[in-house]
Amino acid sequence: MKKKLLTAAVCAAMVMGLAACSSSTAEETTAAAETEAAAEETEAAEAEAEAEGDAAAASDATYAMVLKTQATDFWVKMWNGIEAKAEEMGVNVDLYAAQSEQDLEGQLAIVENCVNQNYTGIGVAPLSSVNVLPAIGQATEKGITVVNVDAKFDADELANQGGACVAFVSTDNVAVGNKGAQWIVDQLEPGSQVLVIEGKSGDQSSEDRTNGATQAFEDGGMEIVGSQSCDWDRQTTMDAVATFIQQYPDLKGIYCCNDGMALGALQAVINADKVGDILVVGTDGDKEAVQSVADGQLSATVAQDPAQIGATSLELLVEAVEAGNKGEVGVFPETTPVESVLIDSTNASEYLAE
């Protein structure tokens, strides 16, 4: 009997112990769950606060767009395109431009001033592939988002300066040069003498268009008598082309890397009484050039869409700022292309009517 009583006591003790253990475990599990839930709630609140802070910061963002100049129709159209997109998006944007295509130091000073004013995002259409890169490095260091517009930064030097950009918006300038020169090839016999008029030495847009045009001329069996840099200047081009016409009386075609130079080349052709004998094709689709095409003087121009280039650049800049994307040093973005179109006598009137 004592043995049975002892066993019963032991069993009772074990049951009580298990009950106590079970109660303790349940309490610990409940406490852990409550702690985890509280942590998740805190984390969610912090994330919401951060998102609200980012949204507030984005709504207070200010933007600057620095263009090459306002001296040509191309850059005026881009300026207007940016202003229209800013109004559509409801963002604040200040626009700046250098005094001329040769004002490399002046444009650098403008970008440096924008950095010092702490704009949230800056878009830059550089006068050369390297002239503004020291300021882009400063912008990246300060956490300012940058978009490269129209003419490409030198990617290696950009990285050396500690700079980054989130987008590069441009027409494919190799394709532009190729399209303009190919139009000339299509009108001429193989072996015809042709000339390329380049923009400013070291300018990426000029180099790309020159390369595209040269390839089209070579593939078409043309004889390239020269490839002359004329610094985007009409008078310089007129003088240079006049000399080429004297040296090469059988010259049949001239491709120019912008419309200002094309109109200068055309004037040299007019002065030499060779209108109709020498084809002249420009680039950009400036209104004066398109009018000249419609009038039967300039042969053609490859029109870009500067308003769309500017609008797309601003749009991508704003999107990057709102996403907190500041780019990565040493990683250059893929090109965001904006298509070009060749304008000749068959469609010039359509573009004058716009």
Number of C-alpha atoms within 10 A of each C-alpha: 6 7 8 9 10 11 12 12 12 12 12 12 12 12 12 12 12 12 12 12 12 12 12 12 12 12 12 12 12 12 12 12 12 12 12 12 12 12 12 12 12 12 12 12 12 12 12 12 12 12 12 12 12 16 14 12 14 18 13 11 18 19 24 24 26 23 23 25 22 18 13 16 19 22 20 16 19 20 24 16 20 25 21 15 20 19 11 9 12 10 18 14 20 15 14 19 23 22 14 15 20 16 15 18 12 16 27 22 14 17 27 18 13 22 23 13 11 17 19 23 25 29 25 26 26 28 29 23 19 22 18 24 26 18 22 31 22 19 28 21 12 13 18 23 26 31 26 26 27 26 23 21 26 16 20 14 16 23 18 14 19 19 26 30 30 20 22 27 26 26 23 20 27 19 18 29 31 22 22 29 31 21 21 26 22 10 11 18 13 15 14 18 22 27 26 26 28 26 25 21 14 12 19 22 27 26 20 21 30 28 20 22 29 24 17 22 27 14 12 19 16 22 16 18 15 13 16 19 21 22 19 24 19 20 17 15 28 21 15 18 26 20 12 16 18 11 11 13 10 13 21 23 23 26 34 34 33 29 32 23 28 30 25 23 30 29 23 23 22 15 12 12 11 17 18 14 12 22 24 29 33 32 30 26 27 23 17 16 28 30 18 20 24 22 13 14 21 28 27 30 32 26 26 23 19 26 21 20 26 28 21 22 28 29 16 19 28 25 12 20 22 16 12 13 17 20 21 15 18 17 15 20 17 10 16 16 15 16 15 20 16 20 26 20 17 10 13 22 16 11 14 12 6 5
